[in-house]
Amino acid sequence: MKIIAKWFISALAILLAAYIVPGIAVASFYTALIVAVLLGVANLILKPILVILTLPISIITLGLFTLVINGFLFWFVGTIVKGFAVSGFMAALLGALIVSIANYLGNKIVND
């Protein structure tokens, strides 16, 4: 049951990012659910590979480069899903930051 709740929280976080950031557009809640699943799969499979490949840059920037990786993955999912558009990398970076913060807060509420 917690998995479904976290999935809906991720979808709502994506809708929140689309509402706040002008360069992000989501067609419907159904599209946000699909984006949440694909973003989770991308974070599960691609993110560890990218973090290992960019480890020297991450060490130099004290881990802040992971924000760039999150933005890249957000932008990448935007190119795959029809009905979810990210206009540029800065919009993707801000959107990924908003989704991360909203997911953290929402999951904190669900776990408590």
N, C-alpha and C positions, 0 to 999 in steps of 0.2 A: 504494500500500500504506500510505503514511503517513496518507492521508486516513481510511482505515478504522480505523487504530490510534487516531487522534485522535477519531474518532466514538465508539469504544468507551471511550476515556478520559473523554469528556464524559458518556456514559451512566453510567459507574461513579462519576463525580463527583456526578451527580444522585442516584444511590442512596446515596452517602455523606451528602449533605445531608439526604436523607429519614431516614437512620439517626440523624443527630446532632440535627437540629432537630425538635422535637415537632409542629410545625404543618404538616409536609410529609408527604404520603403518596404512594407510588408502588406501583401494583398489581403490576408485573412488570418484568423486564429489557427485554422488548419495548416496554413503555410508556416506559421510560427512553430507549431508542433513538429513539423517536418524539419525545419531548420534546427530546432533544439536537438532532435535525434542526430542529425548529421554533424552538428557542431560537437556533440558529445563523442561521436565516433571519430571525428577528426582529432579531437583532443586526446582520445585514447590511443590512436594509432600513429598519427603524424607528429604530434607535439613532442613525445619523447625523442624521436629521431632528430627533429629540428633542434631541440635543446642540446643534444649531444654534439651535433654538428657545429653549433654556434657556441660551444662552451667557452672558448677563449674570449669571445666578445661579451658573453654574459658575466664572466669573471671580472673583466675590465670595467663593465658598467654596473657592477655589484647586483646583478640579477634584473636590472631594469629592461634588459633586452627581451625578456620574456613577454613584456607588454607588446613589443613589436611582433613577436611570434603569434601572440593571441590575435592581434589585429590582422596579420596575414591570414590566419586560419579563418577568421570571420569574413574577410574579403573573399577568400577561396570558396567558402560555402555560398557566398552571395553570387558567385559565378555559376554554381551548379544548380541551385534551386530556382525554378521558375516561380515568379511572384514575390521573390525576395531580392531586392536590388540594393547594392552598396555603391555609391557614386565614386568614391575615391579612397585612398589609403587613410587619410586623416579621419574621414567618416568611419571607416572600419576600426581604426584605433580607438576613437571615442566610443563607438558602439560596443566594442569588446570590453572596454573599461567599465561602461555602465552595466553591461550584462554580468560581468564578474562581480561587481559590487552588489547588484540586485540579487544575484544567485547566492552570494554569501549571506546577505541579510535574510532572504527567504528561507534558506536551508537552516539558518540559525533558529528561526521561528519554528520550523517543522521538527527539528531535533529536540527542542525544549518542550 
